[in-house]
Amino acid sequence: MLSIVIKRLSIAVSVSMTIGWSSAAFAANTDKETVVVAKLYKDFAWQAMASQADLFGEDLAHQRKATLEKYFAPALADLLIKDAACQVKHRGICNLDFDLLFGSQDPRVTDLDITALSAGKVAVVFKDPVDDKTTRIDFEVGQVAGASKIKDVIYRKPERVSLKSVLSRKVP
């Protein structure tokens, strides 16, 4: 009888430790995913408050490839580079006609919050200070060469719009 109790106790302890370790691994992974999105906003959210490139630098959509790849997976960084080159070539808007951090042409932002939803999903939620409307943008984040990178951005306008699909459209 005692041996059955000891076996069951040891199984329960093993299961508990496995769950605890997998939860810790999940938390560590989602922390890294949240950090890449938070760093992106920390470095470029100024776009919602100022438009002076001479003081602040180029906006996110017009950064060099090396800068973009600090945050984005190579495929998404390449699409951003191609769209910026298209804008220069055509001297106007190509596919990206909104601020990619805020999903609007003229962002006004307060109460910005960044939260891990699940493995590979990070949400950014903020309010418009004029109409108090809440906006949520979802980031799909994954591992690229051992680092968390943004693979796509999903806007809810109210339908779901993928940044990758917007940037992949053929320009006339």
OpenMM code with the backbone's topology and positions (N, CA, C; nanometers):
from openmm import Vec3, app, unit

residues = "MET LEU SER ILE VAL ILE LYS ARG LEU SER ILE ALA VAL SER VAL SER MET THR ILE GLY TRP SER SER ALA ALA PHE ALA ALA ASN THR ASP LYS GLU THR VAL VAL VAL ALA LYS LEU TYR LYS ASP PHE ALA TRP GLN ALA MET ALA SER GLN ALA ASP LEU PHE GLY GLU ASP LEU ALA HIS GLN ARG LYS ALA THR LEU GLU LYS TYR PHE ALA PRO ALA LEU ALA ASP LEU LEU ILE LYS ASP ALA ALA CYS GLN VAL LYS HIS ARG GLY ILE CYS ASN LEU ASP PHE ASP LEU LEU PHE GLY SER GLN ASP PRO ARG VAL THR ASP LEU ASP ILE THR ALA LEU SER ALA GLY LYS VAL ALA VAL VAL PHE LYS ASP PRO VAL ASP ASP LYS THR THR ARG ILE ASP PHE GLU VAL GLY GLN VAL ALA GLY ALA SER LYS ILE LYS ASP VAL ILE TYR ARG LYS PRO GLU ARG VAL SER LEU LYS SER VAL LEU SER ARG LYS VAL PRO".split()
positions = [
    Vec3(0.0818, -0.1194, 0.0000),
    Vec3(0.0000, 0.0000, 0.0000),
    Vec3(0.0861, 0.1257, 0.0000),
    Vec3(0.1880, 0.1264, 0.0849),
    Vec3(0.2770, 0.2411, 0.0926),
    Vec3(0.3493, 0.2640, -0.0403),
    Vec3(0.3861, 0.1562, -0.1085),
    Vec3(0.4567, 0.1710, -0.2361),
    Vec3(0.3672, 0.2336, -0.3429),
    Vec3(0.2375, 0.2035, -0.3409),
    Vec3(0.1442, 0.2635, -0.4367),
    Vec3(0.1323, 0.4128, -0.4100),
    Vec3(0.1239, 0.4511, -0.2868),
    Vec3(0.1156, 0.5927, -0.2492),
    Vec3(0.2425, 0.6651, -0.2935),
    Vec3(0.3568, 0.6050, -0.2696),
    Vec3(0.4845, 0.6680, -0.3094),
    Vec3(0.4924, 0.6815, -0.4605),
    Vec3(0.4498, 0.5790, -0.5351),
    Vec3(0.4515, 0.5858, -0.6824),
    Vec3(0.3599, 0.6974, -0.7316),
    Vec3(0.2386, 0.7055, -0.6766),
    Vec3(0.1432, 0.8089, -0.7188),
    Vec3(0.1941, 0.9488, -0.6835),
    Vec3(0.2528, 0.9595, -0.5667),
    Vec3(0.3097, 1.0881, -0.5259),
    Vec3(0.4237, 1.1282, -0.6185),
    Vec3(0.5097, 1.0322, -0.6529),
    Vec3(0.6229, 1.0654, -0.7405),
    Vec3(0.5749, 1.1025, -0.8800),
    Vec3(0.4678, 1.0380, -0.9304),
    Vec3(0.4106, 1.0747, -1.0607),
    Vec3(0.3511, 1.2150, -1.0533),
    Vec3(0.2794, 1.2430, -0.9454),
    Vec3(0.2193, 1.3762, -0.9294),
    Vec3(0.3264, 1.4844, -0.9250),
    Vec3(0.4346, 1.4587, -0.8547),
    Vec3(0.5445, 1.5558, -0.8478),
    Vec3(0.6075, 1.5733, -0.9860),
    Vec3(0.6282, 1.4650, -1.0580),
    Vec3(0.6878, 1.4727, -1.1922),
    Vec3(0.6000, 1.5535, -1.2869),
    Vec3(0.4700, 1.5267, -1.2839),
    Vec3(0.3764, 1.6002, -1.3692),
    Vec3(0.3760, 1.7480, -1.3322),
    Vec3(0.3728, 1.7781, -1.2050),
    Vec3(0.3734, 1.9176, -1.1590),
    Vec3(0.4985, 1.9902, -1.2037),
    Vec3(0.6130, 1.9232, -1.1933),
    Vec3(0.7387, 1.9865, -1.2342),
    Vec3(0.7419, 2.0094, -1.3844),
    Vec3(0.6903, 1.9136, -1.4623),
    Vec3(0.6864, 1.9283, -1.6073),
    Vec3(0.5976, 2.0455, -1.6462),
    Vec3(0.4812, 2.0540, -1.5857),
    Vec3(0.3903, 2.1654, -1.6143),
    Vec3(0.4556, 2.2972, -1.5742),
    Vec3(0.5180, 2.3008, -1.4588),
    Vec3(0.5857, 2.4228, -1.4146),
    Vec3(0.6963, 2.4638, -1.5092),
    Vec3(0.7762, 2.3664, -1.5547),
    Vec3(0.8852, 2.3993, -1.6472),
    Vec3(0.8320, 2.4445, -1.7826),
    Vec3(0.7261, 2.3797, -1.8329),
    Vec3(0.6732, 2.4220, -1.9624),
    Vec3(0.6080, 2.5588, -1.9508),
    Vec3(0.5452, 2.5878, -1.8359),
    Vec3(0.4873, 2.7211, -1.8148),
    Vec3(0.5967, 2.8264, -1.8087),
    Vec3(0.7069, 2.7939, -1.7446),
    Vec3(0.8199, 2.8876, -1.7374),
    Vec3(0.8782, 2.9103, -1.8759),
    Vec3(0.8875, 2.8044, -1.9558),
    Vec3(0.9401, 2.8186, -2.0921),
    Vec3(0.8460, 2.9043, -2.1759),
    Vec3(0.7139, 2.8826, -2.1617),
    Vec3(0.6157, 2.9637, -2.2330),
    Vec3(0.6279, 3.1096, -2.1915),
    Vec3(0.6389, 3.1354, -2.0621),
    Vec3(0.6494, 3.2731, -2.0125),
    Vec3(0.7756, 3.3397, -2.0643),
    Vec3(0.8874, 3.2683, -2.0648),
    Vec3(1.0132, 3.3258, -2.1139),
    Vec3(1.0024, 3.3579, -2.2616),
    Vec3(0.9386, 3.2688, -2.3389),
    Vec3(0.9250, 3.2906, -2.4821),
    Vec3(0.8333, 3.4088, -2.5104),
    Vec3(0.7186, 3.4174, -2.4408),
    Vec3(0.6272, 3.5289, -2.4639),
    Vec3(0.6880, 3.6606, -2.4163),
    Vec3(0.7715, 3.6564, -2.3130),
    Vec3(0.8413, 3.7778, -2.2706),
    Vec3(0.9302, 3.8301, -2.3824),
    Vec3(1.0049, 3.7416, -2.4481),
    Vec3(1.0921, 3.7820, -2.5590),
    Vec3(1.0101, 3.8377, -2.6744),
    Vec3(0.8963, 3.7761, -2.7013),
    Vec3(0.8094, 3.8227, -2.8093),
    Vec3(0.7524, 3.9606, -2.7776),
    Vec3(0.7132, 3.9811, -2.6535),
    Vec3(0.6597, 4.1104, -2.6125),
    Vec3(0.7680, 4.2174, -2.6179),
    Vec3(0.8901, 4.1819, -2.5815),
    Vec3(1.0006, 4.2780, -2.5792),
    Vec3(1.0297, 4.3332, -2.7181),
    Vec3(1.0274, 4.2492, -2.8219),
    Vec3(1.0576, 4.2995, -2.9567),
    Vec3(0.9514, 4.4000, -3.0019),
    Vec3(0.8254, 4.3749, -2.9678),
    Vec3(0.7186, 4.4681, -3.0034),
    Vec3(0.7312, 4.5967, -2.9207),
    Vec3(0.7590, 4.5820, -2.7919),
    Vec3(0.7761, 4.7002, -2.7058),
    Vec3(0.8935, 4.7856, -2.7523),
    Vec3(1.0028, 4.7225, -2.7912),
    Vec3(1.1201, 4.7971, -2.8399),
    Vec3(1.0858, 4.8731, -2.9677),
    Vec3(1.0087, 4.8107, -3.0551),
    Vec3(0.9660, 4.8772, -3.1787),
    Vec3(0.8889, 5.0047, -3.1468),
    Vec3(0.7947, 4.9960, -3.0531),
    Vec3(0.7177, 5.1148, -3.0152),
    Vec3(0.8043, 5.2165, -2.9408),
    Vec3(0.8932, 5.1690, -2.8577),
    Vec3(0.9817, 5.2606, -2.7848),
    Vec3(1.0657, 5.3422, -2.8825),
    Vec3(1.1141, 5.2761, -2.9882),
    Vec3(1.2023, 5.3432, -3.0836),
    Vec3(1.1296, 5.4284, -3.1872),
    Vec3(1.0025, 5.3968, -3.2166),
    Vec3(0.9360, 5.4663, -3.3273),
    Vec3(0.7982, 5.5246, -3.2970),
    Vec3(0.7480, 5.5148, -3.1767),
    Vec3(0.6151, 5.5692, -3.1468),
    Vec3(0.6119, 5.7215, -3.1520),
    Vec3(0.7268, 5.7850, -3.1557),
    Vec3(0.7320, 5.9308, -3.1668),
    Vec3(0.6543, 5.9781, -3.2893),
    Vec3(0.6365, 5.8904, -3.3867),
    Vec3(0.5650, 5.9255, -3.5094),
    Vec3(0.4229, 5.9735, -3.4810),
    Vec3(0.3655, 5.9303, -3.3687),
    Vec3(0.2297, 5.9731, -3.3335),
    Vec3(0.2275, 6.1140, -3.2759),
    Vec3(0.3453, 6.1666, -3.2407),
    Vec3(0.3503, 6.2980, -3.1782),
    Vec3(0.4212, 6.4029, -3.2620),
    Vec3(0.5057, 6.3607, -3.3553),
    Vec3(0.5850, 6.4563, -3.4325),
    Vec3(0.6040, 6.4063, -3.5745),
    Vec3(0.6220, 6.4988, -3.6656),
    Vec3(0.6450, 6.4609, -3.8049),
    Vec3(0.7726, 6.5244, -3.8592),
    Vec3(0.8597, 6.5669, -3.7701),
    Vec3(0.9819, 6.6352, -3.8110),
    Vec3(1.0966, 6.5363, -3.8283),
    Vec3(1.1104, 6.4843, -3.9505),
    Vec3(1.2165, 6.3875, -3.9793),
    Vec3(1.3546, 6.4469, -3.9536),
    Vec3(1.3689, 6.5793, -3.9709),
    Vec3(1.4996, 6.6413, -3.9475),
    Vec3(1.5397, 6.6355, -3.7996),
    Vec3(1.4434, 6.6303, -3.7083),
    Vec3(1.4737, 6.6205, -3.5657),
    Vec3(1.4746, 6.4763, -3.5148),
    Vec3(1.3806, 6.3955, -3.5631),
    Vec3(1.3618, 6.2614, -3.5085),
    Vec3(1.4193, 6.1506, -3.5969),
    Vec3(1.4392, 6.1786, -3.7241),
    Vec3(1.4852, 6.0753, -3.8167),
    Vec3(1.3695, 6.0249, -3.9017),
    Vec3(1.4010, 5.9326, -3.9900),
    Vec3(1.2984, 5.8768, -4.0783),
    Vec3(1.1995, 5.7931, -3.9992),
    Vec3(1.0761, 5.7890, -4.0487),
    Vec3(0.9762, 5.7049, -3.9838),
    Vec3(1.0091, 5.5579, -4.0055),
    Vec3(0.9385, 5.4710, -3.9382),
    Vec3(0.9683, 5.3280, -3.9401),
    Vec3(0.9656, 5.2698, -4.0811),
    Vec3(0.8681, 5.3078, -4.1599),
    Vec3(0.8526, 5.2501, -4.2936),
    Vec3(0.9658, 5.2876, -4.3885),
    Vec3(1.0488, 5.3830, -4.3508),
    Vec3(1.1572, 5.4279, -4.4384),
    Vec3(1.2956, 5.4045, -4.3779),
    Vec3(1.3061, 5.3062, -4.2918),
    Vec3(1.4345, 5.2716, -4.2315),
    Vec3(1.5142, 5.1804, -4.3239),
    Vec3(1.6419, 5.1726, -4.2987),
    Vec3(1.7288, 5.0811, -4.3743),
    Vec3(1.6971, 4.9376, -4.3352),
    Vec3(1.7358, 4.8464, -4.4214),
    Vec3(1.7075, 4.7047, -4.3999),
    Vec3(1.7651, 4.6555, -4.2665),
    Vec3(1.8871, 4.6946, -4.2339),
    Vec3(1.9500, 4.6494, -4.1088),
    Vec3(1.8676, 4.6923, -3.9873),
    Vec3(1.8129, 4.8120, -3.9910),
    Vec3(1.7295, 4.8597, -3.8803),
    Vec3(1.5985, 4.7820, -3.8752),
    Vec3(1.5350, 4.7629, -3.9888),
    Vec3(1.4087, 4.6898, -3.9932),
    Vec3(1.4250, 4.5465, -3.9435),
    Vec3(1.5368, 4.4836, -3.9769),
    Vec3(1.5582, 4.3441, -3.9374),
    Vec3(1.5880, 4.3276, -3.7881),
    Vec3(1.6037, 4.4375, -3.7151),
    Vec3(1.6134, 4.4282, -3.5690),
    Vec3(1.4778, 4.3889, -3.5103),
    Vec3(1.3716, 4.4220, -3.5810),
    Vec3(1.2357, 4.4012, -3.5324),
    Vec3(1.1577, 4.2985, -3.6149),
    Vec3(1.1768, 4.3012, -3.7461),
    Vec3(1.0955, 4.2227, -3.8380),
    Vec3(1.1724, 4.1046, -3.8958),
    Vec3(1.0987, 3.9980, -3.9261),
    Vec3(1.1556, 3.8840, -3.9976),
    Vec3(1.2014, 3.9338, -4.1352),
    Vec3(1.3035, 3.8724, -4.1931),
    Vec3(1.3572, 3.9194, -4.3217),
    Vec3(1.2519, 3.9364, -4.4312),
    Vec3(1.1565, 3.8453, -4.4431),
    Vec3(1.0555, 3.8567, -4.5491),
    Vec3(0.9717, 3.9838, -4.5339),
    Vec3(0.9327, 4.0173, -4.4119),
    Vec3(0.8531, 4.1383, -4.3894),
    Vec3(0.9394, 4.2634, -4.4054),
    Vec3(1.0635, 4.2581, -4.3602),
    Vec3(1.1557, 4.3706, -4.3796),
    Vec3(1.1758, 4.3974, -4.5285),
    Vec3(1.1899, 4.2919, -4.6088),
    Vec3(1.2066, 4.3076, -4.7541),
    Vec3(1.0847, 4.3747, -4.8171),
    Vec3(0.9646, 4.3359, -4.7730),
    Vec3(0.8434, 4.3986, -4.8259),
    Vec3(0.8383, 4.5473, -4.7907),
    Vec3(0.8799, 4.5833, -4.6701),
    Vec3(0.8837, 4.7251, -4.6308),
    Vec3(0.9851, 4.8021, -4.7146),
    Vec3(1.1007, 4.7430, -4.7406),
    Vec3(1.2041, 4.8062, -4.8240),
    Vec3(1.1520, 4.8280, -4.9660),
    Vec3(1.0859, 4.7262, -5.0217),
    Vec3(1.0316, 4.7375, -5.1582),
    Vec3(0.9263, 4.8467, -5.1665),
    Vec3(0.8411, 4.8572, -5.0649),
    Vec3(0.7383, 4.9601, -5.0677),
    Vec3(0.7997, 5.0996, -5.0562),
    Vec3(0.9010, 5.1143, -4.9719),
    Vec3(0.9684, 5.2443, -4.9597),
    Vec3(1.0353, 5.2817, -5.0922),
    Vec3(1.0973, 5.1852, -5.1586),
    Vec3(1.1606, 5.2117, -5.2886),
    Vec3(1.0555, 5.2489, -5.3926),
    Vec3(0.9406, 5.1846, -5.3882),
    Vec3(0.8302, 5.2163, -5.4785),
    Vec3(0.7823, 5.3597, -5.4567),
    Vec3(0.7728, 5.4009, -5.3306),
    Vec3(0.7289, 5.5372, -5.3002),
    Vec3(0.8255, 5.6404, -5.3568),
    Vec3(0.9545, 5.6112, -5.3477),
    Vec3(1.0549, 5.7024, -5.4032),
    Vec3(1.0440, 5.7053, -5.5553),
    Vec3(1.0338, 5.5870, -5.6152),
    Vec3(1.0265, 5.5760, -5.7619),
    Vec3(0.9041, 5.6484, -5.8178),
    Vec3(0.7883, 5.6263, -5.7557),
    Vec3(0.6632, 5.6837, -5.8064),
    Vec3(0.6285, 5.8182, -5.7417),
    Vec3(0.7124, 5.8629, -5.6489),
    Vec3(0.6920, 5.9894, -5.5787),
    Vec3(0.5525, 6.0007, -5.5182),
    Vec3(0.5154, 5.8927, -5.4495),
    Vec3(0.3844, 5.8911, -5.3863),
    Vec3(0.3631, 5.7623, -5.3110),
    Vec3(0.2385, 5.7387, -5.2782),
    Vec3(0.2019, 5.6202, -5.2010),
    Vec3(0.1954, 5.4994, -5.2925),
    Vec3(0.2459, 5.3872, -5.2446),
    Vec3(0.2339, 5.2605, -5.3172),
    Vec3(0.1329, 5.1730, -5.2433),
    Vec3(0.1771, 5.0782, -5.1645),
    Vec3(0.0836, 4.9921, -5.0904),
    Vec3(0.0548, 5.0416, -4.9496),
    Vec3(0.1555, 5.0890, -4.8825),
    Vec3(0.1401, 5.1304, -4.7429),
    Vec3(0.0950, 5.2768, -4.7379),
    Vec3(-0.0321, 5.2971, -4.7036),
    Vec3(-0.0858, 5.4333, -4.6977),
    Vec3(-0.1292, 5.4722, -4.5569),
    Vec3(-0.0672, 5.4060, -4.4561),
    Vec3(-0.0979, 5.4370, -4.3168),
    Vec3(0.0256, 5.4093, -4.2328),
    Vec3(0.0271, 5.4645, -4.1129),
    Vec3(0.1362, 5.4409, -4.0191),
    Vec3(0.1235, 5.2979, -3.9687),
    Vec3(0.2243, 5.2168, -3.9920),
    Vec3(0.2119, 5.0748, -3.9605),
    Vec3(0.2085, 5.0445, -3.8118),
    Vec3(0.2534, 5.1359, -3.7267),
    Vec3(0.2451, 5.1134, -3.5821),
    Vec3(0.1061, 5.1421, -3.5252),
    Vec3(0.0299, 5.2262, -3.5936),
    Vec3(-0.0975, 5.2701, -3.5385),
    Vec3(-0.2165, 5.2431, -3.6297),
    Vec3(-0.1913, 5.1940, -3.7505),
    Vec3(-0.2994, 5.1573, -3.8404),
    Vec3(-0.3822, 5.2732, -3.8895),
    Vec3(-0.3271, 5.3939, -3.8881),
    Vec3(-0.4011, 5.5110, -3.9362),
    Vec3(-0.3060, 5.6088, -4.0026),
    Vec3(-0.3638, 5.7028, -4.0755),
    Vec3(-0.2806, 5.8028, -4.1429),
    Vec3(-0.2355, 5.9130, -4.0486),
    Vec3(-0.3186, 5.9472, -3.9545),
    Vec3(-0.2863, 6.0530, -3.8583),
    Vec3(-0.3068, 6.0015, -3.7167),
    Vec3(-0.2105, 5.9269, -3.6633),
    Vec3(-0.2315, 5.8660, -3.5321),
    Vec3(-0.2338, 5.9671, -3.4179),
    Vec3(-0.3279, 5.9434, -3.3262),
    Vec3(-0.3372, 6.0142, -3.1983),
    Vec3(-0.3503, 5.9045, -3.0948),
    Vec3(-0.2604, 5.9020, -2.9985),
    Vec3(-0.2525, 5.7845, -2.9124),
    Vec3(-0.2357, 5.8208, -2.7651),
    Vec3(-0.3112, 5.7496, -2.6793),
    Vec3(-0.2890, 5.7512, -2.5348),
    Vec3(-0.3090, 5.6084, -2.4848),
    Vec3(-0.2678, 5.5848, -2.3635),
    Vec3(-0.2917, 5.4578, -2.2948),
    Vec3(-0.2475, 5.3350, -2.3741),
    Vec3(-0.1291, 5.3404, -2.4322),
    Vec3(-0.0773, 5.2281, -2.5097),
    Vec3(-0.0367, 5.1143, -2.4161),
    Vec3(-0.0816, 4.9932, -2.4493),
    Vec3(-0.0537, 4.8751, -2.3672),
    Vec3(-0.0127, 4.7607, -2.4581),
    Vec3(0.0935, 4.6909, -2.4205),
    Vec3(0.1455, 4.5781, -2.4985),
    Vec3(0.1347, 4.4534, -2.4122),
    Vec3(0.0690, 4.3494, -2.4677),
    Vec3(0.0410, 4.2290, -2.3909),
    Vec3(0.0617, 4.1040, -2.4756),
    Vec3(0.1248, 4.0017, -2.4168),
    Vec3(0.1348, 3.8721, -2.4826),
    Vec3(-0.0013, 3.8040, -2.4728),
    Vec3(-0.0540, 3.7604, -2.5874),
    Vec3(-0.1826, 3.6903, -2.5876),
    Vec3(-0.1623, 3.5403, -2.5725),
    Vec3(-0.0664, 3.4895, -2.6468),
    Vec3(-0.0318, 3.3476, -2.6453),
    Vec3(0.1030, 3.3360, -2.7143),
    Vec3(0.1538, 3.2145, -2.7248),
    Vec3(0.2817, 3.1962, -2.7930),
    Vec3(0.2679, 3.2465, -2.9364),
    Vec3(0.3546, 3.3397, -2.9747),
    Vec3(0.3530, 3.3928, -3.1103),
    Vec3(0.2564, 3.5061, -3.1359),
    Vec3(0.1819, 3.5489, -3.0350),
    Vec3(0.0828, 3.6558, -3.0524),
    Vec3(0.0994, 3.7618, -2.9452),
    Vec3(0.1159, 3.8870, -2.9903),
    Vec3(0.1291, 4.0011, -2.8997),
    Vec3(0.0283, 4.1068, -2.9454),
    Vec3(-0.0454, 4.1622, -2.8509),
    Vec3(-0.1441, 4.2656, -2.8832),
    Vec3(-0.0962, 4.4016, -2.8352),
    Vec3(-0.1220, 4.5022, -2.9164),
    Vec3(-0.0995, 4.6414, -2.8792),
    Vec3(-0.2366, 4.7081, -2.8809),
    Vec3(-0.2724, 4.7680, -2.7679),
    Vec3(-0.4025, 4.8344, -2.7544),
    Vec3(-0.3768, 4.9777, -2.7103),
    Vec3(-0.4481, 5.0710, -2.7738),
    Vec3(-0.4346, 5.2117, -2.7365),
    Vec3(-0.5652, 5.2839, -2.7639),
    Vec3(-0.5751, 5.4052, -2.7093),
    Vec3(-0.6941, 5.4872, -2.7278),
    Vec3(-0.6611, 5.6120, -2.8068),
    Vec3(-0.7621, 5.6611, -2.8767),
    Vec3(-0.7546, 5.7902, -2.9439),
    Vec3(-0.8025, 5.8935, -2.8419),
    Vec3(-0.7209, 5.9942, -2.8076),
    Vec3(-0.7609, 6.0894, -2.7032),
    Vec3(-0.8767, 6.1800, -2.7428),
    Vec3(-0.9064, 6.1901, -2.8711),
    Vec3(-1.0147, 6.2784, -2.9145),
    Vec3(-1.1500, 6.2096, -2.9041),
    Vec3(-1.1614, 6.0883, -2.9621),
    Vec3(-1.2910, 6.0207, -2.9606),
    Vec3(-1.2980, 5.9025, -2.8631),
    Vec3(-1.1900, 5.8786, -2.7887),
    Vec3(-1.1804, 5.7728, -2.6883),
    Vec3(-1.2001, 5.6333, -2.7476),
    Vec3(-1.1815, 5.6205, -2.8797),
    Vec3(-1.1947, 5.4916, -2.9478),
    Vec3(-1.0720, 5.4057, -2.9178),
    Vec3(-1.0953, 5.2778, -2.8861),
    Vec3(-0.9865, 5.1845, -2.8593),
    Vec3(-0.9509, 5.1097, -2.9871),
    Vec3(-0.8214, 5.0960, -3.0119),
    Vec3(-0.7700, 5.0223, -3.1280),
    Vec3(-0.6824, 4.9093, -3.0782),
    Vec3(-0.6951, 4.7938, -3.1435),
    Vec3(-0.6085, 4.6799, -3.1126),
    Vec3(-0.5397, 4.6347, -3.2402),
    Vec3(-0.4085, 4.6145, -3.2292),
    Vec3(-0.3276, 4.5635, -3.3394),
    Vec3(-0.2571, 4.4387, -3.2878),
    Vec3(-0.2651, 4.3306, -3.3641),
    Vec3(-0.2021, 4.2046, -3.3246),
    Vec3(-0.0728, 4.1831, -3.4019),
    Vec3(0.0291, 4.1404, -3.3309),
    Vec3(0.1587, 4.1104, -3.3907),
    Vec3(0.1821, 3.9602, -3.3848),
    Vec3(0.2170, 3.9019, -3.4982),
    Vec3(0.2573, 3.7619, -3.5032),
    Vec3(0.4090, 3.7607, -3.4938),
    Vec3(0.4612, 3.6973, -3.3892),
    Vec3(0.6036, 3.6991, -3.3596),
    Vec3(0.6553, 3.5558, -3.3567),
    Vec3(0.7734, 3.5362, -3.4122),
    Vec3(0.8340, 3.4037, -3.4104),
    Vec3(0.9851, 3.4137, -3.4009),
    Vec3(1.0474, 3.3004, -3.3897),
    Vec3(1.1928, 3.2945, -3.3776),
    Vec3(1.2574, 3.2932, -3.5167),
    Vec3(1.3548, 3.3791, -3.5350),
    Vec3(1.4348, 3.3836, -3.6568),
    Vec3(1.5795, 3.3885, -3.6117),
    Vec3(1.6547, 3.2861, -3.6442),
    Vec3(1.7964, 3.2768, -3.6052),
    Vec3(1.8138, 3.3004, -3.4549),
    Vec3(1.7237, 3.2434, -3.3754),
    Vec3(1.7353, 3.2519, -3.2300),
    Vec3(1.6859, 3.3806, -3.1672),
    Vec3(1.6276, 3.4697, -3.2460),
    Vec3(1.5767, 3.5971, -3.1929),
    Vec3(1.4291, 3.6124, -3.2289),
    Vec3(1.3542, 3.6768, -3.1414),
    Vec3(1.2128, 3.7027, -3.1689),
    Vec3(1.2012, 3.8155, -3.2709),
    Vec3(1.1252, 3.7879, -3.3770),
    Vec3(1.1037, 3.8862, -3.4838),
    Vec3(0.9555, 3.8898, -3.5194),
    Vec3(0.9105, 4.0044, -3.5643),
    Vec3(0.7716, 4.0227, -3.6061),
    Vec3(0.7572, 3.9665, -3.7471),
    Vec3(0.6640, 3.8712, -3.7623),
    Vec3(0.6427, 3.8064, -3.8917),
    Vec3(0.5259, 3.8679, -3.9685),
    Vec3(0.4308, 3.9251, -3.8957),
    Vec3(0.3180, 3.9924, -3.9598),
    Vec3(0.2495, 4.0798, -3.8561),
    Vec3(0.1715, 4.1742, -3.9053),
    Vec3(0.0940, 4.2642, -3.8203),
    Vec3(-0.0496, 4.2574, -3.8711),
    Vec3(-0.1425, 4.2350, -3.7803),
    Vec3(-0.2836, 4.2225, -3.8171),
    Vec3(-0.3607, 4.3416, -3.7599),
    Vec3(-0.4217, 4.4177, -3.8503),
    Vec3(-0.5018, 4.5340, -3.8117),
    Vec3(-0.6485, 4.4925, -3.8132),
    Vec3(-0.7255, 4.5476, -3.7221),
    Vec3(-0.8692, 4.5206, -3.7155),
    Vec3(-0.9401, 4.6501, -3.7518),
    Vec3(-0.9858, 4.6616, -3.8768),
    Vec3(-1.0357, 4.7897, -3.9274),
    Vec3(-1.1807, 4.7895, -3.9744),
    Vec3(-1.2806, 4.7324, -3.9373),
    Vec3(-1.2976, 4.6269, -3.8384),
    Vec3(-1.2608, 4.4885, -3.8914),
    Vec3(-1.2521, 4.4715, -4.0238),
    Vec3(-1.2095, 4.3406, -4.0724),
    Vec3(-1.0585, 4.3249, -4.0522),
    Vec3(-1.0127, 4.2012, -4.0521),
    Vec3(-0.8698, 4.1740, -4.0306),
    Vec3(-0.7925, 4.2052, -4.1584),
    Vec3(-0.6894, 4.2869, -4.1445),
    Vec3(-0.6033, 4.3235, -4.2563),
    Vec3(-0.4591, 4.2937, -4.2161),
    Vec3(-0.3916, 4.2155, -4.2985),
    Vec3(-0.2538, 4.1757, -4.2714),
    Vec3(-0.1563, 4.2727, -4.3382),
    Vec3(-0.0560, 4.3185, -4.2626),
    Vec3(0.0464, 4.4056, -4.3201),
    Vec3(0.1173, 4.3344, -4.4351),
    Vec3(0.1470, 4.2087, -4.4162),
    Vec3(0.2143, 4.1315, -4.5206),
    Vec3(0.1314, 4.1288, -4.6502),
    Vec3(0.0002, 4.1101, -4.6378),
    Vec3(-0.0838, 4.1084, -4.7571),
    Vec3(-0.0950, 4.2470, -4.8210),
    Vec3(-0.1000, 4.3518, -4.7396),
    Vec3(-0.1039, 4.4888, -4.7931),
    Vec3(0.0229, 4.5177, -4.8737),
    Vec3(0.1378, 4.4812, -4.8163),
    Vec3(0.2655, 4.5095, -4.8818),
    Vec3(0.2910, 4.4181, -5.0023),
    Vec3(0.2202, 4.3075, -5.0114),
    Vec3(0.2409, 4.2111, -5.1209),
    Vec3(0.1578, 4.2419, -5.2435),
    Vec3(0.0671, 4.3378, -5.2337),
    Vec3(-0.0160, 4.3712, -5.3498),
    Vec3(0.0697, 4.4234, -5.4633),
    Vec3(0.0264, 4.3974, -5.5827),
    Vec3(0.0982, 4.4450, -5.7019),
    Vec3(0.0650, 4.5925, -5.7230),
    Vec3(0.1688, 4.6717, -5.7419),
    Vec3(0.1499, 4.8159, -5.7650),
    Vec3(0.1393, 4.8389, -5.9151),
    Vec3(0.0370, 4.9162, -5.9580),
    Vec3(0.0200, 4.9404, -6.1026),
    Vec3(0.1359, 5.0115, -6.1663),
] * unit.nanometer
topology = app.Topology()
chain = topology.addChain("A")
for resn in residues:
    res = topology.addResidue(resn, chain)
    for name in ("N", "CA", "C"):
        topology.addAtom(name, app.Element.getBySymbol(name[0]), res)
